[in-house]
Amino acid sequence: MMRKSSKKSSKVPPAQKTKKLPAPASRPDVRLADAEKFLLPTYKRQPVIMTHGRGAYVFDSTGKKYLDFLGGIAVNALGHAHPRIVKVIRREAVRAIHLSNLYHNAFQGPLAHKLVEWSGLDRVFFANSGTEAIDGAMKLGRLYGRTPEEPVGAPAKKHRFLALENSFHGRTRFNDIADLEAKFDDTVCAILLETVQGEGGIYPVSEAFWNRARSLATQHSALLIADEIQCGLGRTGRYFAYQKFSSKPDIALVAKPLAAGLPLGAILTTEGVASRVSPGMHGTTFGGGPLACAAALEFLSIVEEEKLLENTRARGAELCEGLKKLALQFDFIREIRAEGLMIGIELSIEGAPFVAEAMERGLLINCTHDFTLRLLPPFIITRAQVREFIKLFETVLTKTSKQASASASGTSAGPERVAQAVGRG
């Protein structure tokens, strides 16, 4: 006969088994707290931490996936973690990340050669960023404008720069030829313009304005400087956006996508401008390092070999077609401006709530000048990803416009969220 065990039963009473403990309160991410406390408040960042990307997608610290149609603001032209770029960076990181510009490295010469082939210009100076490229170009403009008869240290006669409204650098009215002619005289050493304005709302310079700027610069022995930091290196479906015109600039500036995410900028110029430069007149510490130049050379090769200019033009056309159909449904879409994969969607209402709603739904875009939604997807996007974007964006337009209407009419359909989205934009 079996005896009953004296060990207590391990069975849990039914009532105890179904009892649920309260979920632990989610703790704030200490990394966000550190950023809030210690960073200079120069950006209005979204309260998420992006951790990694793959192709046209990026992921945050919670694992949420986003379709990236902002591309690091035109930097990630090959998307994220392109295998060829990763391979080059790994290879060169164990060789030399930085070498002084007192010496040659293996990649500056070949990269300069390739940029000259792409641009139709003659010489290259490597900088660490678009900002440094702008500074260097302005220095070249002043240098070119000074005559040998003018004493060193004395103010030069040609010292003024012209630039366009809504750019990063000026007040000349955009595409206003009469205004350009009125301001262009013999004291101007250079006119600096974005071939397609980016932050200004995706506005291309007109052919008539470009041609007149070119002729006035030649007439007054001044330089035409094309800022292609955002629109260059394939973004518009051409190597350079100015290549849709028949004449070239004296200087072209590039940066953003050049080294596939690593910091690198460049000044491209003619022999006539380069002949004014001698050793010691200009320099940079970080511009043109071997790691960045190796990545840039690979980027240019990928654009050529994978026929990404063709893809940029094709996908850009498909995006515009889809956006025009959406514009028929939503009367607050005023205009769609596009050059390749550089697209602006101008609204008659504020754009910040649309950016916030897009992020909620796993789509990254941004807003510039309050009313223009800006799209800068990578050159590698596919037809399927264009369709995915259009579907997501239609939902964003529908949801946000309903919230805005409800908020304006005083109903309770989420006005708090709309106000919060505007504040975060």
N, C-alpha and C positions, 0 to 999 in steps of 0.2 A: 504494500500500500504506500502510495506516495504521500510525503508529508507536505503541508503547506509551507511555503517559504516565509521566513520572518521578515524578509526584505520588503520595504515599503514599495508600493506600486509606483511606477514612473509615469503612469497615465495622468494627464492634466485634465481637471474637471472641464466640462463643456463650456461653462461660462468664462472660465479663465482662458481657454484656448482661443476664443473669438475676440477677446479684449485687445484693442489696438493701442499701442503707445503713441503719444503725440509725436508728429514728425519734428525732428530737430530743426530749429530756426537756421536758415542759411546764413552763413557768416559772410560779411563783405570781403571781397578779394583784397588782400593787403597790397597787392600791386597797384590797384586803382587808388587805394588810399594814399600810397606813397606818391603816385603821380599827382594827385590833387594837392598834396601838401608841399611837395618839393620842386615841381616843375614850374617854370615861368608860364603864366597863363596866356600864352600867345595863340592857342588854338581852342576851338569849341569842339572838343572830341566827343564821339559817342561813347557811352559807358560800357564798352566791351573791349576785350583783349584779343586781337587777332594773333593766331599762333603759327599758321602755316598755310600754304596754298598748293594747288595742283592744277596745272592747266589754266582754264578760265574760272576756276573756283578758289575761294579762300575760306578758311575755317577759323572759328573763334574758340576760346578756352572751354566752352561748354560742348564743343563738337558740332555746333550749328554750321551749316554749309551755306555759302552765299555765291551767287553768280556775279562775278566781278566785272561790271561795266564801267568802272572808273579807272582801273589799271594803275593804281598808285599815282593818279593824276598824270596819265600818259607815259609813265615810266615802264611799266611791265608789258611792253609790247609783245613779248613772247609768252605772256601769262606767267605762271609761277612754276618754279622747279623744272624748267625745260631741261631735258636730260643732257643735251649737248653743252649747255651753259654750266650745269652742275659739274660735268666732267672736267671742263676747262678750269673752273675755279678750284676744284680739288687738286688738279695736277699742278697748277701754278702756286697754290697756297703753300705747298711744301718746298717750293723753290725760292721765290722771293716775292713778298707782298709789296715792299716798297724799296726803291733804289733812288738815290738823288738824281736830279736832272743835270748834275755835273757829269753824268755818264750816260751812254746810250743803253737802252734795254732792247730786248729782242722783238718788241711788238710795236713800239712807237712808229718806226719807219714804215712797216707794212700797213699799219692802220692809217697813217697819213696818206699813203699812196692810194688806198682804197677810197678814202673820203674825197680826195682830189678827183678820182675817176667818177664818183657819184655826183659830185657838185659842179664840175666844170671849172672850178677855181684852181689855184696854184700852190698855196702854202697853208700849213696848219700849225696852230699853237694849241696845245692841250692844257685845259684848265681843270679845276676840281668840281665845277658846277656851272649852271647857267648864269648865276649871279657874277661869278668871276669872269665868265666869258663876256658878259655885258660890260663890266668894268674895263677889261682889256680892250674891247672894241672902241669904247669911248676914248681911251688913251690913244689908240691908233688914229682916231678921227682928229684929235687935237694935234697929234704929231704930223699927220699928213697936211693939215691946214697951215702949219707954221712954215714960213718961207725962210730960206737961208739968211736973208738980209735982216730978219727980226732978231734982236739981241736975246740971248738966253736969259730967262727970268723976267723979261718984260711981257706984258699982256699981248697976246697975238691978236691980229685983226680978225682972223677966222677962228672963232671960239664957241659959237652958238650951236646947239643941237636942236633939231626939230623932231618931235615925236607925236603920236596920235592919241586923241582922247580914248579913254577906256583901255589903254594899254598899261603896262607897268611903269611907263616912263614918259608920259607927256600930255600935252594939251592941244596940239593941232587937231582940228576937227576931222573926223574919220571920213575918208572918201570925198572930201570937199576940195576940189581942185582950185577954185578961186581963193579959198583961204590959204592953201598951200603956196600958191603963187604970190600972195600978198606977204607971206612970212619968209619966203626964201630969198635971201640976198647974199651979198659977198661977205657977210660976217658969219654965215653958216658953214661949219666944217663938215657936218654930216646930218642926214636924216635917218632916224632909227624907227623901223616899223616891223610889226608882226605881220607876216604874209597872211596868216589867218589868226585873228585875235582869239585867244583861248579864254582867259579869265574875263575878258570883255564881253563874252556871250556868243562865241563862234561866228565871227563876222569876217569874211574874206575881203581882202583888199581888191578893189575893182581893177580891171586891166587898164582902164583909162587913168586911174590914179597912179598905179605903178609906173606906167609909161611916162607920165608927166614928172613924177618924182625922179625917174631915171634921167630924163633929159635936163631937168633943172640941176641935178647934182653934177652932171657933166658940164653944163654951162658955167656953173659957179665953182668948178674945181673942188667940189665937195664929194663926200662918200655916201653911197646908198648902202645902209646896213640892214640886212634882213634877219630879224629875230625869228629863228625857226626852232626855238628851244622846245616848244610844244607841238608845232605842226610839221616839223621836219622828220627826216629819216624814215619815210614810208607811211606816216600817219594819214596823209591825204590820198594815198594810192600812187604817189610819185616819190622818188627819192627825196626831193625837196619840193615844197609847195610852190616856190617861185618858178619851177620848171614848166608851169602852165603858161608863163609869159615868154615872149621872144627874147628879152634881155635879162642879163644877170646882175646881181648886186656886186658891190665891191667887197663886201664882207658878209658872210653868213655865219650865224651862231647856232650851235646845236648843244644838246645836253640830254635831257630826260631819259630817252630809251637807249642812249648810245652804248652804255656798258651793261645793259640788261638788268639794271637794278643797283649796280655799283656806282658810286659817285664819279662822274666824268663829264666834262664839257669840252667844247672845242671852238676855236675861232678859225674860220676858213677865209682866205683872202687871196688877192691877186698879187702878182709879182711887183706891180707898181706900188702897192702899199707895203709889201714885205721889204722892198728895197730901202725903205726909210728906217728899218730896224737894225740895230747892231747889238752885240753881246753886252749884257748889263742893263739894257733899257727896260726890260720887263722880265718877270719870272713867276714861278709858283712852286710851292713845296710839294703838294700832293697831286697836282695835275699830271697825268700821263704815266702813272705808275704801272709796273709790268702786269700786275694782276688785273687791274681795270682795263688796260689796253688789250690784253689777251681775250678778255670777255667781250670787249667791243668788236674786235676782229671776228670773233665767232658769231656775234649777233649779225653783223653785216653779211657774213657767209650764209647764215640760216635764212635771212630775208631773201637772198638771191636763190639759193638752192631749193628752198621750199615754196618758191613762187608766191611769197606773201604779199607782194604788191597787188597781184591779181586777186588774191583772196580778199584783201582789204577793199578793193573796188567792188567786188561782187557782193560781199557781205554788207558793205555800206549801202549799196543799192537796195538790197533786200530789207534792211532795217528801215530805210526811208520809205519804201513801199508800204511796209506794215504800219509805220507811224502815220503816214498820210491817211490810211484807212481809219486809224484811231481818231485822227483829227476830225473826221466826219461825224464821229459819235460824241465827241466832247468839245463843245463850243468854246471852252476856255483855252484851247490850244490855238494860239494866234499864228505861229509860223514855225516851220522846221527848216533849219539851216544846216547844211552838211557839206563836208569835203571828205570823202572816203569814210574812215572810222572816227571822224571828229564831228560830232553832231550836237546841235543845240535845239532844244524844244522850248520855244518862248510861250509863256502862259500869260493870261490876263489876271491871274491871281497868284499869290505868293507860292513859291516852289518848295519852301522848307518842309511843310507837312507831307508832301509827296516823297521827299527823300527819306523822312522818318518812317513812313508806311512801307516804302520799298525795302528798307532794312529789316523791318519786322517780318517781311515775307521772303527774306533771303535774296535780296537784290541790292547791289551797291551802285548808286549813282550819286551825283551831287548837284548843287544849285549854285549858280553864279549870278551876280547882279540881281539877286532877289527873285527874279521872274524867269530865269532861263535854266532848265534842267540840262545838264551836260553829260554826254555819253562819250567815253574814251575806252572802248573795249579793246582787248588784245588783238593783234593781227591774225592770231591763230583760231579765232572763233569759227564755229561750224554753222551750217544751215540749221541744224537741230538746236543749237544754242541761240540763234537768232529767233527761232520760233518760241523757244522757252522764254526768252526775254519779252517778246511781244505779249505772250499769255500772262506773264507775271505783271507786266506794266499795265495791261488793260485792267487787271484786278486792282492795282494800286490807284489808277485813275478813278475807277468806279467808287472804291471805298472812301478815298480821301475827299472826293467832290461831294459825296453824300454827307460826310462828317462836317465839311465846311458849310454846306447848305443848312444842316440841322443846327449848327452853332450860330449861324447868322440869323436864323428864324427864332432862336431862343428855346428850341426843344431840348430834350435831355439825351439826345443820341450822341453822347461822348464829347461835349465841348471841352472838358478838361484835358482829354488826350490831344485834341487839336492844339490847344494852347501850349501844352508841354512840347509837342512836336515842333512848333514854331520856335520855342525857346532853345531847343537843342540844335536847330539847323545850323 
